[in-house]
Amino acid sequence: MNGTSSPAAERRGPLLLGVRHHGPGSARAVRAALDAARPAAVLIEGPPEGDALLPLAADPGMRPPVALLAHAADDPGRAAFWPLAAFSPEWVAIRWAQEQEVPVPVRFIDLPAAHSLAAETDTEADPDAAGSVRPDPLAVLAETAGYDDPERWWEDVVEHRGAVREDPLAVFEVLGEAMGALRQAYGDGGHARDLVREAYMRQRMRAARREFGDAYAVVCGAWHVPALRAKTTAAADKALLTGLPKVKVETTWVPWTHRRLARAGGYGAGITSPGWYAHLFAARDRPVERWLTKVAGLLREEDRQVSPAHVIEAVRLAGTLAAVRGRPVAGLTETLEAVRAVMCDGSDIPLALVEDRLVVGDVLGEVPDGAPVVPLQRDLTRQQRSLRLKAEAQERELELDLRKDTDAAKSLLLHRLRLLGIGWGTPAASRGSTGTFRETWRLRWEPELSVRVAEAGIWGTTVEAAATAKAEADAAGAAELGEVTALAERCLLAGLSEALPAVLRALADRAALDTDVAGLAKALPALARSLRYGDVRGTDASALRTVAGGLAERICVALPPACAAGLDADAAAELRGHVDGVHGAIGLLEADGLRERWSAVLRALAGRDTVPGVIRGRAARLLLDDGRLPAQETVRLMGLALSPAAAPADAAGWIDGFAGGGGTLLVHDERLLGLIDAWLTGVPEQAFTDVLPLLRRTFGAYEAGVKRSLGELVRRGPSAKPAPSRAPEGFAPTLDPTRANAVLPVLRLLLTPA
């Protein structure tokens, strides 16, 4: 330093820089203070296990936001993150130390993660603190200064004041004094764990004093400054640290996101507007003008009419609002109000887009290849690069054509990750096609997935090997048949041919022991769907076909007795759904004679009086749709079901089973409609009230056009039948083969794979 009266020269003891985590004003002030004081070492609040990883911060491949991840070696799910953004004071201090001509030693001094991950939560460790609420230091200081919003107060006194002053250390002295007053009033603030952390920090400071004297700086949360400045003995601090539980931990750097820095993202030391703070840190001049230009660009991308004149007017309005409110410059509140009024025409809908994309943002950091990771993560990274599947924080849709090798490989990777519990991708409905060769995924990488990868590393060193081992373990531990069938489907989707034998053995064992026909019926559709993937993905599913065929045979034998076993309404409705599922599944199976045996089962169900009406009606409808029940027989069955001798509730159930899901059949067959109409008009008044909810559910599900056509037919009345030469309104008297055949080329184009 040049002057003898400089703060650095007058200061006694180490340089304590109390900061707000992720505050750009604090970050600029830290850099200015370090430039002025030139300490011989920098100590930073953070786990000491991360010291070995600090050199990676200087790697060109490291791009914040990133986080230091520490997890228990034997339980990766027990983990903690220490996020750092480009505008975090701690990150600025690390980079300052590394950028010096002679690099300055930099170390973490917080309580080791080995202790914090082994410890219980604060309320469990200190029952007296269970009912206390930790004060928000910024909220208390803001209220004292007459502000009702802590964020606005912090912006006015720190973020908008600039960092370069005549005395760059003044802001830290004032903030330290304010925190000292708060600590006198609130003590540890209800978190006794802080006392242990601060004792460890003081121990590390004593070690630094022995090595560097007082020529070192400490960058930590402002709340801790009074405790680090307090006069305590080494023996007292050692007593606080004696007997702490400990676990073996592993640490690494992982990418982080701006969204996770926000309080809404679940990080306790977070901020509400990381995108805004990143802009303030990066924009050295005219931050409001540059910010509103970004907003205009975003809104133009969304096809909103925003011109340079809008930007000029928004800048003027934001400045006027700040002046009226007595603020040094326009803050986030003023800029958003200006955006709403000038660029969004007073609407909150486009403003919400600005808040999501710019105020918070989806920036995803990067870590260099040299960062230590589990072998599974390294294999995943290799596959992401080879398949050009970039991990992104913003959600995006991915359309896959499984007939292409690259797309098929992407599908296998995403399905294997889902089986491992790594939810990078979520399957979505395909908009362009319903064929099995199409898949749609929604991808979004969350920082917590790095922990999921570490957890899954116990299963293997590659994604395929880990997914195979996980599938085999899940099959062995499955308690129900449905779990194993779902697992078999997922194995086929993931192309895990080595896991299939173990899964199929478990499937066959549980199918042989399962006597519940509902469980069998629930399992069959998943197996039938799985058989389709043998053609699309090239997977051999012959063993699965044998199991599925045997399961279908058992259902054909067990279903009729189960349906006649005195089922209540809820059980009958559930079994009706299983009948639909089995019917669709058998249509996909290619076993000899299976469809005929199933049709015989449906005929038995449709004609047995002891079977609930909803199942009898459904069986009749399925037979009719397959062309296995003549029209006259359908009329006879409906007449029996709706006869005066039938209970109204059972008859209504028959109608629900037969007509539920679509009423086009009733539009085209007036005989069936007439039977229903005649039964409905003859239901006694008291019984009508009972069956009305079921009938409303049945007919209310029809499309508007179908309901309108049925209404016209009923209004005309079944007795007023048109002359043979006439047809109902909207229909021709007879089928026109020429016009019907004209649609065949279009259908062929739609149904033929490209």
Buried (B, 14 or more C-beta within 10 A) or exposed (E): EEEEEBBBEEBEEBBBBBBBBBBBBBBBBBBBBBEBBEBBBBBBBBBBBBBEBBEBBBBEEBBBBBBBBBBBEEEBEBBBBBBBBBBBBBBBBBBBBBEEEEEBBBBBBBBBBBBBBBBEEBBEBBEEBEEBEBBEBBBBBBBEEEBEBBBBBBBBBBBBBEBEEEEBBEBBBEBBEBBBEBBEEBEBBBBBBBBBBBBBBBBBBEEBBEEBEBBBBBBBBBBBBBBBBEEEEEEEBEEBBEEBEEBEBBBBBBBBBBBBBBEEBEBEEBBBBBBBBBBBBEBEEEBBBBBBBBBBEBBBEEEBEBEEEBBEBBBEBBBEBBEEEEBBBBBBBBBBBBBBBBBBEEEEEBBEBBBBBBBBBBBBBBBBEEBEBBEBBBBBBEBBEEBEBEBEBBEEEBBBBBEEEEBBBBBBBBBBBBBBEBBBBEBEEBEEBEBBBBBBBEBBBBBBBBBBBBBBBBBBEBBBBBBBBBBBEBBEEBEBBBBBBBBBBBBBBBBBBBBBEBBBBBBBEBBEEBEEBBBBBBBBBBBBBBBBBBEBBEBEBEBBBEBBBBBBBBBBEBBBEBBBEEBEEEBBBEBBEBBBBBBBBBEBBEBEEBBEBBBEBBBBBBBBEEBBBBBBBBBBBBBBEBEBBEEEBBBEBBBBBBEEEBEBBBBBBBBBBBBBEBBEBBBEBBBBBBBBBEBBEEBEEEBBEBBEEBBEEBBEBBEEEBBEBBEEBBEBEBEEEEEEEEEBEEEEEEEEEEEEEEEEEEEEEEEEEE
